[in-house]
C-alpha cells in the first residue's frame, strides 16, 4: 500500500446526520493517496513481536445508497493487504 500523494483529510459524509467521528474518504477514480493512522500500544502487551496488518477494501458504492434504492448487498472486494512487524520492548 504505497502511494505518492500526501494524506487527505476526511470530509463529512453527505449521507445521514452529521457526526464528527464519521467521514467519507472515498477515492476519486484513478486517484491514490497515503493514509496515516496512529494508535497506542497497550501497556500490558507482552514483550516480543507485534504484527500490524492493513487491508484496503473496495465497494462500488456505499451500502447505504444501495439500501436506499433497494439493489441488494454490494460486495466488498479486498484490493491489497500489507503487514509489518514491530518489536515490543518492556515499558
GROMACS elastic network, one bead per residue, 0.5 to 0.9 nm:
[ bonds ]
;  ai    aj funct       b0    kb
    1    34     6  0.80045   500
    1    54     6  0.85024   500
    1    55     6  0.86321   500
    1    56     6  0.79946   500
    1    80     6  0.71535   500
    1    81     6  0.72573   500
    1    82     6  0.63711   500
    2    33     6  0.84556   500
    2    34     6  0.70954   500
    3     6     6  0.84793   500
    3    32     6  0.59158   500
    3    33     6  0.53288   500
    3    34     6  0.52510   500
    3    35     6  0.88022   500
    4    32     6  0.70661   500
    4    33     6  0.62413   500
    4    34     6  0.67527   500
    5     8     6  0.83589   500
    5    32     6  0.66702   500
    5    34     6  0.61219   500
    6    33     6  0.62685   500
    6    34     6  0.59933   500
    6    35     6  0.80646   500
    7    33     6  0.59427   500
    7    35     6  0.51808   500
    7    36     6  0.68162   500
    8    25     6  0.80850   500
    8    33     6  0.70511   500
    8    34     6  0.76330   500
    8    35     6  0.72349   500
    9    25     6  0.78094   500
   10    13     6  0.87585   500
   10    22     6  0.86617   500
   10    23     6  0.53993   500
   10    24     6  0.58135   500
   10    25     6  0.51929   500
   10    26     6  0.87344   500
   11    14     6  0.88786   500
   11    22     6  0.86511   500
   11    23     6  0.53084   500
   11    24     6  0.53589   500
   11    25     6  0.66460   500
   12    15     6  0.87061   500
   12    18     6  0.68899   500
   12    19     6  0.76609   500
   12    20     6  0.74097   500
   12    21     6  0.88981   500
   12    22     6  0.67901   500
   12    24     6  0.58836   500
   12    25     6  0.87807   500
   13    16     6  0.74963   500
   13    17     6  0.84649   500
   13    18     6  0.71323   500
   13    19     6  0.84376   500
   13    22     6  0.70253   500
   13    23     6  0.52317   500
   13    25     6  0.85631   500
   14    17     6  0.80328   500
   14    18     6  0.78393   500
   14    24     6  0.81394   500
   15    18     6  0.81259   500
   15    64     6  0.77988   500
   15    65     6  0.84313   500
   16    19     6  0.87741   500
   18    21     6  0.88838   500
   18    22     6  0.77847   500
   18    23     6  0.89876   500
   19    22     6  0.54986   500
   19    23     6  0.79630   500
   20    23     6  0.74119   500
   27    30     6  0.79638   500
   27    31     6  0.60925   500
   27    32     6  0.71724   500
   27    33     6  0.81681   500
   28    31     6  0.55381   500
   28    32     6  0.83872   500
   29    32     6  0.88351   500
   40    43     6  0.86052   500
   41    44     6  0.85564   500
   41    45     6  0.72763   500
   41    88     6  0.88020   500
   42    45     6  0.56262   500
   43    46     6  0.85461   500
   43    90     6  0.88980   500
   43    91     6  0.71668   500
   44    47     6  0.89809   500
   44    91     6  0.89221   500
   45    48     6  0.88728   500
   45    88     6  0.80301   500
   46    49     6  0.87048   500
   46    88     6  0.74430   500
   46    89     6  0.82303   500
   46    90     6  0.79447   500
   47    50     6  0.87288   500
   47    87     6  0.77825   500
   47    88     6  0.50682   500
   47    89     6  0.51552   500
   47    90     6  0.58865   500
   47    91     6  0.89810   500
   48    86     6  0.84394   500
   48    87     6  0.57811   500
   48    88     6  0.50883   500
   48    89     6  0.66810   500
   48    90     6  0.89484   500
   49    85     6  0.63428   500
   49    86     6  0.56857   500
   49    88     6  0.58153   500
   49    89     6  0.88355   500
   50    84     6  0.83461   500
   50    85     6  0.55214   500
   50    86     6  0.52751   500
   50    87     6  0.62558   500
   50    88     6  0.66143   500
   51    83     6  0.68378   500
   51    84     6  0.57836   500
   51    86     6  0.64628   500
   51    87     6  0.89044   500
   52    82     6  0.84573   500
   52    83     6  0.54663   500
   52    84     6  0.53912   500
   52    85     6  0.61716   500
   52    86     6  0.78159   500
   53    81     6  0.70242   500
   53    82     6  0.57568   500
   53    84     6  0.65699   500
   53    85     6  0.87345   500
   54    80     6  0.84819   500
   54    81     6  0.56569   500
   54    82     6  0.54736   500
   54    83     6  0.62416   500
   54    84     6  0.89718   500
   55    78     6  0.70870   500
   55    79     6  0.75588   500
   55    80     6  0.58731   500
   55    82     6  0.65741   500
   55    83     6  0.86996   500
   56    77     6  0.86312   500
   56    78     6  0.60856   500
   56    79     6  0.54788   500
   56    80     6  0.54308   500
   56    81     6  0.62807   500
   56    82     6  0.87692   500
   57    76     6  0.63282   500
   57    77     6  0.55291   500
   57    79     6  0.55257   500
   57    80     6  0.74393   500
   57    81     6  0.89492   500
   58    61     6  0.87463   500
   58    75     6  0.84579   500
   58    76     6  0.56223   500
   58    77     6  0.50490   500
   58    78     6  0.62788   500
   58    79     6  0.65297   500
   59    62     6  0.67635   500
   59    63     6  0.82108   500
   59    74     6  0.66595   500
   59    75     6  0.62573   500
   59    77     6  0.63137   500
   59    78     6  0.89974   500
   60    63     6  0.89852   500
   60    74     6  0.70690   500
   60    75     6  0.78691   500
   60    76     6  0.80149   500
   60    77     6  0.88573   500
   61    64     6  0.84479   500
   61    65     6  0.69922   500
   61    66     6  0.72039   500
   61    74     6  0.71467   500
   62    65     6  0.54449   500
   62    66     6  0.66217   500
   62    67     6  0.88341   500
   62    74     6  0.77633   500
   63    67     6  0.60600   500
   63    68     6  0.85006   500
   63    72     6  0.84571   500
   63    73     6  0.67846   500
   63    74     6  0.61525   500
   63    75     6  0.89601   500
   64    67     6  0.50971   500
   64    68     6  0.61913   500
   64    69     6  0.88522   500
   65    69     6  0.63576   500
   65    70     6  0.83198   500
   65    71     6  0.88579   500
   66    69     6  0.53418   500
   66    70     6  0.57221   500
   66    71     6  0.53233   500
   66    72     6  0.62377   500
   66    73     6  0.69659   500
   66    74     6  0.70188   500
   67    71     6  0.65576   500
   67    72     6  0.65667   500
   67    73     6  0.77192   500
   68    71     6  0.81473   500
   69    72     6  0.85976   500
   70    73     6  0.88590   500
   71    74     6  0.81574   500
   78    81     6  0.78220   500
   88    91     6  0.88923   500
